[in-house]
Amino acid sequence: MEQRLIISSSPHFRAKTATRNIMLDVLIALTPALIAATVIFGLRALLLSLFCVASCMLLEYVYRLVTKQSKTLFDFSAAVTGLLLAFNLPVTLPFWMAFIGCITAIIVVKQLFGGLGKNFANPAIVGRIVLLISFAGPMTNWAIPALAGTGTDALSGATPLVAGVTAGAASYPYMSMFLGVIGGSLGETCTLALLLGCVYLFIRKIITPTIPLIFMGTVMLASLALGADPLHQLLSGGLVLGAAFMATDYTTSPTTERGKAIFALGCGLITVAIRLYAGYPEGVSFAILIMNIVSPHLDRLCGLKALGGAKP
């Protein structure tokens, strides 16, 4: 049999892990939080989540079909974006508003910048921020679940972060905050479910502990130094969701461990500054967006130097 020399460009060794497998692992890791949201807030939480996932996948398919680009529907990155966006929305948000968030995330932030791997910021975060600025009322109309002991299916009320400013953190017991039986966005309230998903990603080696641990640790230490309750700051708002699932986005976070540490430190400090001193009670999304923009510079500053390479 004729032997031929096959010449190809690098890489010559390829890892078995593909984008599709990574995204499936992320979806599996988010499943406990989705189940918790459905139990806590009711069937509408599941419907809103599925709507955002389906909308993001459809928008990506149609855009790439119209622009005659390769189909990326089944790498499931759009599904992850849709689910993360849904997790950042109140369960009471109208579906048409959620669709605007999906358009922002998939078309504006992801596809117009070249698709997966080329977006400048986490698409779900930008989608949430655009909705928050455009529809401040509906985006802050959080439902308090019936499990909280109100006797009704859902009531509009303050989240622990807002209550921490107006009525004091003691209004919400730590255990209620840990289990998610509080008001808030549908995917951010149950810390237990989010931590289970985070541990799963650690075990599967999809993410390293650097960003989540430093991000959350910085928020707790800075809060303690500034006289705020560190445990209350950890369990309230979208800190765990943001630190574990959004700040760790491959495309918009640094590639080196040193860069990740600086990135997470910046996220934590900005989050505390916004929570304690700005007009918004929550600062996780804004902090991650700011550090997403800084991330390329961190890669340049903290990049590995080639052994024996010439100095610039």
C-alpha positions as MATLAB code, in Angstrom:
seq = 'MEQRLIISSSPHFRAKTATRNIMLDVLIALTPALIAATVIFGLRALLLSLFCVASCMLLEYVYRLVTKQSKTLFDFSAAVTGLLLAFNLPVTLPFWMAFIGCITAIIVVKQLFGGLGKNFANPAIVGRIVLLISFAGPMTNWAIPALAGTGTDALSGATPLVAGVTAGAASYPYMSMFLGVIGGSLGETCTLALLLGCVYLFIRKIITPTIPLIFMGTVMLASLALGADPLHQLLSGGLVLGAAFMATDYTTSPTTERGKAIFALGCGLITVAIRLYAGYPEGVSFAILIMNIVSPHLDRLCGLKALGGAKP';
ca = [
       0.000    0.000    0.000;
       1.297    3.441   -0.894;
       2.428    5.490    2.127;
       1.831    9.203    1.908;
       3.262   11.961    4.044;
       0.390   14.070    5.350;
       1.333   17.708    5.850;
      -0.945   19.920    7.918;
      -0.753   23.034   10.036;
      -0.671   22.926   13.823;
      -2.075   21.869   16.192;
      -1.026   18.290   15.486;
      -2.355   17.016   18.814;
      -5.957   17.784   19.636;
      -7.771   17.447   22.926;
     -10.843   15.259   23.043;
     -12.824   18.090   24.642;
     -14.854   20.033   22.070;
     -17.000   23.153   22.382;
     -20.146   21.029   22.283;
     -18.970   18.882   25.213;
     -18.002   21.917   27.279;
     -21.361   23.594   26.710;
     -23.222   20.400   27.565;
     -21.294   20.227   30.840;
     -22.255   23.827   31.602;
     -25.914   23.053   30.876;
     -25.716   20.049   33.215;
     -24.144   22.249   35.889;
     -26.980   24.779   35.527;
     -29.681   22.121   35.793;
     -29.859   22.079   39.641;
     -30.464   25.838   39.637;
     -33.149   25.441   36.958;
     -34.897   22.755   39.002;
     -34.652   24.914   42.126;
     -36.080   27.935   40.274;
     -39.026   25.865   39.036;
     -39.753   24.564   42.537;
     -39.347   27.980   44.157;
     -41.032   30.275   41.629;
     -43.329   27.885   39.791;
     -43.816   26.663   36.240;
     -43.370   30.140   34.747;
     -39.688   30.035   35.701;
     -39.219   26.916   33.590;
     -41.236   28.355   30.694;
     -39.286   31.621   30.703;
     -35.992   29.705   30.767;
     -37.005   27.441   27.879;
     -38.256   30.475   25.948;
     -34.898   32.240   26.297;
     -32.971   29.102   25.313;
     -35.169   28.473   22.260;
     -35.077   32.142   21.236;
     -31.278   32.356   21.437;
     -30.824   29.151   19.435;
     -33.320   30.279   16.787;
     -31.761   33.733   16.488;
     -28.295   32.265   16.034;
     -29.519   29.777   13.424;
     -31.400   32.416   11.417;
     -28.540   34.933   11.546;
     -25.938   32.459   10.340;
     -28.332   31.147    7.691;
     -28.979   34.645    6.337;
     -25.295   35.586    6.401;
     -24.333   32.222    4.837;
     -21.989   31.193    7.624;
     -21.356   27.742    9.041;
     -24.099   26.441   11.309;
     -23.201   26.501   15.004;
     -26.593   25.631   16.428;
     -25.539   22.339   17.946;
     -22.439   23.535   19.745;
     -25.041   24.632   22.355;
     -23.279   27.913   23.138;
     -26.492   29.773   22.290;
     -28.418   27.505   24.658;
     -26.005   28.350   27.480;
     -26.378   32.068   26.741;
     -30.170   31.783   26.770;
     -30.255   29.910   30.080;
     -27.819   32.319   31.750;
     -29.846   35.267   30.509;
     -33.029   33.726   31.887;
     -31.331   33.170   35.243;
     -30.712   36.925   35.419;
     -34.366   37.838   34.872;
     -37.247   38.117   37.334;
     -39.816   35.384   36.818;
     -42.496   38.053   36.232;
     -40.767   39.610   33.208;
     -42.924   39.634   30.036;
     -41.722   37.251   27.356;
     -41.379   39.962   24.720;
     -38.923   41.845   26.935;
     -36.919   38.680   27.448;
     -36.795   38.310   23.641;
     -35.188   41.744   23.357;
     -32.533   40.542   25.773;
     -31.979   37.483   23.573;
     -31.557   39.663   20.474;
     -29.035   41.834   22.301;
     -27.059   38.840   23.559;
     -26.974   36.721   20.394;
     -27.127   39.182   17.501;
     -25.524   42.361   18.861;
     -22.907   41.041   21.285;
     -22.081   37.628   19.849;
     -22.732   37.355   16.113;
     -22.005   40.911   14.989;
     -18.568   40.593   16.569;
     -17.816   37.370   14.713;
     -19.489   34.615   16.697;
     -18.288   32.370   19.483;
     -14.790   33.232   20.656;
     -14.821   36.773   19.285;
     -17.366   38.546   21.491;
     -15.923   41.330   23.652;
     -18.157   40.620   26.660;
     -20.357   37.899   28.077;
     -23.527   38.075   25.924;
     -25.927   37.185   28.745;
     -24.537   39.945   30.969;
     -24.919   42.600   28.295;
     -28.451   41.352   27.586;
     -29.348   41.723   31.252;
     -27.816   45.188   31.551;
     -29.639   46.434   28.446;
     -32.936   45.137   29.833;
     -32.223   46.640   33.258;
     -31.544   50.070   31.789;
     -34.437   49.895   29.298;
     -37.101   48.332   31.532;
     -36.071   49.215   35.088;
     -39.545   48.649   36.542;
     -40.256   45.151   35.219;
     -36.613   44.111   35.734;
     -36.829   44.962   39.440;
     -40.276   43.446   40.022;
     -39.033   40.418   41.947;
     -41.423   37.739   43.143;
     -41.270   36.364   46.685;
     -42.147   32.654   46.403;
     -44.944   30.968   48.315;
     -42.308   28.817   50.025;
     -41.278   31.928   51.936;
     -44.454   31.609   53.985;
     -46.473   34.433   52.447;
     -49.468   32.174   51.845;
     -49.739   33.181   48.175;
     -48.070   31.984   45.003;
     -45.936   35.097   44.561;
     -45.692   38.614   45.886;
     -43.629   41.528   44.658;
     -40.955   42.445   47.141;
     -37.381   43.487   47.781;
     -34.409   41.229   47.301;
     -31.987   40.706   50.195;
     -29.650   43.332   48.721;
     -32.391   45.957   48.681;
     -33.593   44.852   52.106;
     -30.057   45.110   53.403;
     -30.121   48.805   52.569;
     -33.670   49.601   53.680;
     -34.559   47.162   56.452;
     -31.331   45.436   57.412;
     -29.910   42.061   56.487;
     -31.628   40.347   59.418;
     -34.926   40.485   57.477;
     -33.749   37.392   55.577;
     -32.367   34.387   57.495;
     -29.167   32.929   56.124;
     -30.761   29.520   55.570;
     -33.563   31.029   53.479;
     -30.970   32.823   51.374;
     -28.869   29.649   51.009;
     -31.884   27.621   49.841;
     -33.210   30.431   47.653;
     -36.572   30.972   49.345;
     -36.304   34.713   48.774;
     -37.073   37.306   46.146;
     -34.689   37.743   43.246;
     -33.920   36.764   39.685;
     -35.102   33.231   39.007;
     -31.696   31.559   38.709;
     -29.640   33.439   41.290;
     -31.454   32.836   44.565;
     -30.612   29.200   45.396;
     -26.962   29.285   46.433;
     -26.975   25.559   47.187;
     -27.937   24.627   43.612;
     -25.394   27.016   42.119;
     -22.588   25.664   44.293;
     -23.465   22.110   43.255;
     -23.150   23.137   39.625;
     -19.880   24.947   40.325;
     -18.381   21.865   41.994;
     -19.453   19.782   38.989;
     -17.520   22.117   36.681;
     -14.474   21.834   38.944;
     -14.655   18.040   38.851;
     -15.034   18.009   35.077;
     -12.138   20.503   34.831;
     -14.227   22.860   32.734;
     -13.188   25.783   34.938;
     -10.517   26.301   37.572;
     -11.346   27.553   41.092;
      -9.279   30.728   40.612;
     -11.960   33.148   39.421;
     -14.923   31.918   41.520;
     -12.979   31.688   44.786;
     -11.102   34.976   44.440;
     -14.218   36.800   43.206;
     -16.384   35.627   46.104;
     -13.552   35.899   48.628;
     -12.793   39.479   47.603;
     -16.435   40.481   48.013;
     -16.583   38.947   51.486;
     -13.282   40.436   52.698;
     -13.974   43.888   51.255;
     -17.485   43.858   52.723;
     -16.097   42.929   56.142;
     -13.505   45.712   55.931;
     -16.212   48.242   55.043;
     -18.557   47.195   57.837;
     -21.019   45.105   55.788;
     -22.109   41.555   56.574;
     -19.855   39.338   54.398;
     -22.114   36.271   54.538;
     -25.120   38.350   53.577;
     -23.176   39.767   50.626;
     -22.183   36.268   49.510;
     -25.660   34.740   49.670;
     -27.594   37.649   48.183;
     -27.851   38.898   44.632;
     -26.134   37.239   41.700;
     -22.667   36.840   43.187;
     -22.428   33.036   43.087;
     -24.102   32.834   39.667;
     -21.825   35.505   38.250;
     -18.619   34.210   39.812;
     -19.139   30.555   38.861;
     -20.860   30.723   35.481;
     -20.386   34.156   33.910;
     -17.025   35.518   34.991;
     -15.448   32.188   33.984;
     -16.461   32.515   30.328;
     -13.481   31.356   28.244;
     -13.712   34.117   25.652;
     -14.065   37.108   27.955;
     -11.747   36.139   30.837;
      -7.931   35.950   30.884;
      -6.161   32.750   29.872;
      -3.403   32.670   32.504;
      -3.971   31.936   36.186;
      -2.294   35.186   37.203;
      -4.509   37.111   34.823;
      -7.576   35.295   36.162;
      -6.611   36.244   39.722;
      -6.345   39.943   38.844;
      -9.563   39.716   36.834;
     -11.465   38.169   39.758;
     -10.010   40.656   42.226;
     -11.217   43.522   40.054;
     -14.672   41.961   39.737;
     -14.950   41.629   43.500;
     -13.825   45.171   44.319;
     -16.091   46.766   41.709;
     -19.028   44.658   42.900;
     -18.601   45.837   46.499;
     -18.130   49.463   45.432;
     -21.371   49.429   43.438;
     -23.336   47.513   46.085;
     -22.341   49.765   48.955;
     -21.919   53.179   47.357;
     -23.685   53.361   43.984;
     -27.321   53.833   43.042;
     -27.788   50.179   42.079;
     -28.054   47.602   44.870;
     -26.382   44.963   42.680;
     -23.028   45.326   40.954;
     -22.052   41.852   39.740;
     -23.105   42.312   36.109;
     -21.504   45.740   35.777;
     -18.313   44.514   37.443;
     -17.960   41.540   35.110;
     -18.689   43.698   32.045;
     -16.005   46.215   33.042;
     -13.449   43.470   33.642;
     -14.423   41.759   30.355;
     -13.254   44.925   28.610;
     -10.019   44.914   30.620;
      -9.398   41.189   30.034;
      -7.380   41.498   26.750;
      -4.981   43.884   28.482;
      -4.539   41.425   31.348;
      -3.649   38.753   28.795;
      -0.954   41.000   27.365;
       0.426   41.907   30.793;
       0.304   38.388   32.237;
       1.010   36.366   29.115;
       3.646   33.647   29.230;
       6.957   34.510   27.624;
       8.540   32.025   25.208;
      11.651   30.311   26.575;
      14.677   31.836   24.922;
      12.591   34.384   23.058;
      14.001   37.782   22.244;
      12.931   40.728   24.344;
      10.622   43.164   22.542;
];
